[in-house]
Amino acid sequence: METLFSSLGSRLTPPQITRLMRTALENPDLLSLAAGFTDTGTLPREEIREAVDWILTNPGGTESLQYGTNQGRPGLRFLLAERLAAQDAGPGAGDPASLFITNGSQQALSLALQTLCDPGDIVLVERPTYFVFLELARGLGIELHSLPAGEDGKTDANGLAGLLSGWKSEGRLARLKAVYLVSYFSNPSSCSLEEAEKERIGRVLADHGAYPALIEDAAYRDLYFDAPHPSRSILRLDSLAAFPRLYAGTCTKAFATGLKVGYAVCPDEAWRERMLYLKGQHDFGTANFNQAIVERVLETGDYDRCLEGLRQHYRRKRDALSAVFTSEDLGAMGWHWEMPQGGLYFWLRGPSGLDTGTESVFCRQALENGVLYVPGGLCYGDDPPPNYVRISFGVLQEAELAEAGRRFVRTAREFALG
Amino acid sequence: METLFSSLGSRLTPPQITRLMRTALENPDLLSLAAGFTDTGTLPREEIREAVDWILTNPGGTESLQYGTNQGRPGLRFLLAERLAAQDAGPGAGDPASLFITNGSQQALSLALQTLCDPGDIVLVERPTYFVFLELARGLGIELHSLPAGEDGKTDANGLAGLLSGWKSEGRLARLKAVYLVSYFSNPSSCSLEEAEKERIGRVLADHGAYPALIEDAAYRDLYFDAPHPSRSILRLDSLAAFPRLYAGTCTKAFATGLKVGYAVCPDEAWRERMLYLKGQHDFGTANFNQAIVERVLETGDYDRCLEGLRQHYRRKRDALSAVFTSEDLGAMGWHWEMPQGGLYFWLRGPSGLDTGTESVFCRQALENGVLYVPGGLCYGDDPPPNYVRISFGVLQEAELAEAGRRFVRTAREFALG
């Protein structure tokens, strides 16, 4: 059978966190800070029941059970484009005609890379970045490079210029097909990108005559705790108008993960059409019923009411975990972190020299202590540092979360002493 | 932008029926016999409302709004495997562990081809076959060949042996990666394959030392009118055990297209795992909520009650259209067809010499007369005959269907006279 596979089929490997997840399942006492799942208690059971009831008692609602269009429901696309315009203080390049509905924002990322990249092509990513994107890219045979970053974590323009010049002199600059930015409350870093930084990246690329696609993953943009991040999306930044751009958003993380309705905005018609042709071949369009549900809750305002509740809920959970790290003095054990202002993650840097990888003594000890995390090294396109950890406060309830935090700190303490 | 695309991205073209569908939208008086959509009037509005109500008033039901697993809900996989075993008079190679849930059966076909085929690889298809599969394959750069068929439409074993020998002598036999069979009430031909024919194909392949994947598309298997087709699936045929096999089914066509829940069974572990890794990168699993709905209606029996209603409904529609063809004497105008015993389509052969293609005079005249069909030539992997037509009785109601049939016959009459 092995010889039957395509080059893609041969490259595919199990998701890197499979082993960790299996460990979690095998040990029911383990508390998982690994999964990026959302909190089951906050899922909008009543709101969805009401929306379905309204849709299916309305005689016109039967069409929601029929095939929809490949691009997605016009009403939903209009509402999502309108929301995006409100967030961006103007419509920018995001209108309903350039917006399409996807099976979660993940599908948008996958359609984008498939239409852009052949094996050996290059994609630039942040340090750190979303690890499922990295697996998707590696499956496609893509060469991943990190955007050079300075001490402050911001893009190092000189470093980027050097990288581009190197590829130019090797005749490989045309192989640079995309730059992937998780710009709002990033998974895993919880950091957001300033407009100036997005523009700086664009300027260095343009200076070198490179116009790769810019892919902005905004999956966590709505999940802020106190205020939205003020940066407008890449769609609204005029200085980036010469780049093919894709903005990926979702109603999954921010409402109900079980519905799996995401969307993408791509003002570049040729690219968008190709992504849509491919989507048509893969599934003919996202389930129409789910789109109708999201359209309804956007219309009634239930979506926004749920979202506001979610924000408060996740803020409390962030605070609960933060309180443990502070009261148990994780900082004194050589760990450093920033307080997340949105999203679902703490991104912690351990003492230099510590190895947090899946096969490390530290990781095994954490499992022994009954807590699971995502090793930070999985979140790098190249040259992973050994000592980072991603911790999610998505799933666990406050009391469990505090206990999981204490178990993590206990592990850190054992290694600080050792 | 053009130079930015991958080879896949560059190969992608608009779906072939886009132009026809656009024509349909532009002319509201046009009656479409083209779309393979199901009948909106039969959609199970009340059954789905009740299922959702049950799921979401049940406290445990909230998990249906959370992420599910990539492979799909265990309960749903169990029920689907059980149904398949009942249809096949025994479990064969179809157990819940080898079954996974997809976004309609289309996604299963797409995962299968992506994991198997590189550009230049060969796939064998029936004459005629499902045209979206052909577009998917062409997008991947696959070389399509028809299974040689005799006068009776059945596979010509000698012809197939000749084809395989030719590839062997060219050193290309290893490029043959899959054989695709739409074995139950096929789209477009409405024909089904006998077990003996599936086994004959397998024997000729094995005789030549060729073991490509066998892909069986059973999307219409449940949509029989009087009795199920008696052939067991490829999963149950012991003589095919040496081949990697994929069986694709769906709850979409047979229940509610707007839910888009399909499934695949693949007993070959290495292949199945790779398809699942790829699915994980594309969407992490089909929407859990939709799976929970299908699981519920399978449990309550609502699924089967709806299906029984659908069968009677489509049989009546088939009869309505057939009555027009007979009473208006389409046969006397040089047309030939078999009575469909399941599925959604009449497959008509026009007089020899007639061209029914999208750009043909006949097609333009049909549009002029207010009726749209799918040109049969789109349904061939190679060497399309010019004079076939696919006509769907899925969407239109009986009165409209009869009127559309009369418009089609009027067109045929104009060309029979001309």
Interface residues (C-beta under 8 A of the other chain):
Chain A: M1 E2 T3 L4 F5 S6 S7 L8 G9 L12 T13 P14 P15 F37 T38 T40 G41 L43 P44 R45 E46 I48 R49 V52 D53 L56 T57 G61 T62 E63 S64 L65 Q66 Y67 G68 N103 G104 Q106 Q107 S110 Q114 T115 L116 C117 D118 D121 V132 E135 L136 G139 A174 K177 Y211 P212 A213 P244 A256 T257 G258 L259 K260 D268 A270 W271 E273 R274 Y277 L278 G280 Q281 H282 D283 F284 T286 A287 N288 F289 N290 A292
Chain B: M1 E2 T3 L4 F5 S6 S7 L8 G9 L12 T13 P14 P15 F37 T38 T40 G41 L43 P44 R45 E46 I48 R49 V52 D53 L56 T57 G61 T62 E63 S64 L65 Q66 Y67 G68 N103 G104 Q106 Q107 S110 Q114 T115 L116 C117 D118 D121 V132 E135 L136 G139 A174 K177 Y211 P212 A213 P244 A256 T257 G258 L259 K260 D268 A270 W271 E273 R274 Y277 L278 G280 Q281 H282 D283 F284 T286 A287 N288 F289 N290 A292
